[in-house]
Amino acid sequence: MEQQVKYDIMEVCLLAGKILAQNGAETYRVEDTMMRIAASFGIPNSHSFVIPTGIIFSIETAEPTKTKLIRISERTTDLLKVTLVNRVSRNISEGKLTIEQAYKKLQEIETAKMSFSVWTQFIAAAISSGCFLIMFQGGWMDFIPAMVAGGAGFLAMAAFQRAISIKFFSEFLASIIIGCLAYAFVHFGWGYELDKIIIGSVMPLVPGLLITNAVRDLMAGHLLSGLSKGAEAFLTSFAIGGGIAVVLTFL
């Protein structure tokens, strides 16, 4: 196998792994996808090491082992991109895509803007906040206050994430806004159960997928990734709880 072809296969594997890791895939899924793609292109012996902040990938051939590292600096949740990369991986395994075609499709997936607009997410967060309030045995009289507080908190978090690069700070500020709005609703008689309004409103900020992936990685034996994702989820939850605690302490 020519040297350049091997490097091209590595680039395809690394790009697929990068997209998966950046968009909420589990660690074992990232590693398995990369090794399956390499095997489909004629490299049965490959190794990958994935953590939330980086990927190391190597291939074993007759020549010296080739290894490459890429860093994951930004992470979000976009399960549609995860699904599309899995589809590309299956097409590669079935022999439907060449190296060049696979790399081009992965580049299109990486650069595509597939997430919903901020306002669509705002509406979804607002509705889900009201529904969470009902799920936690809240009254229908608090449905609208929970919607307003939850939607405003999510919108504030999105704005703070763009303006402030410090991780967890946006969740902390957003939870303060949620707590203030919930307190204001109850204080002026527009809401009745402060605790239920707050609980329902902060649920869109809770890192549910991150917690799930942390548990699944730990169960799959990826202890480093599982612990790091669990720590990230804990810090995010701590930031949310800290913001609410500040409001309840001073108001």
Secondary structure by P-SEA (a helix, b strand, c coil): ccaaaaaaaaaaaaaaaaaaaaccccaaaaaaaaaaaaaaacccbbbbbbcccbbbbbbbccccbbbbbbbbcbbbbbaaaaaaaaaaaaaaaaccccaaaaaaaaaaaaaccccccaaaaaaaaaaaaaaaaaaacccccaaaaaaaaaaaaaaaaaaaaacccccaaaaaaaaaaaaaaaaaaaaacccccaaaaaaaaaccccaaaaaaaaaaaaaacaaaaaaaaaaaaaaaaaaaaaaaaaaaacc
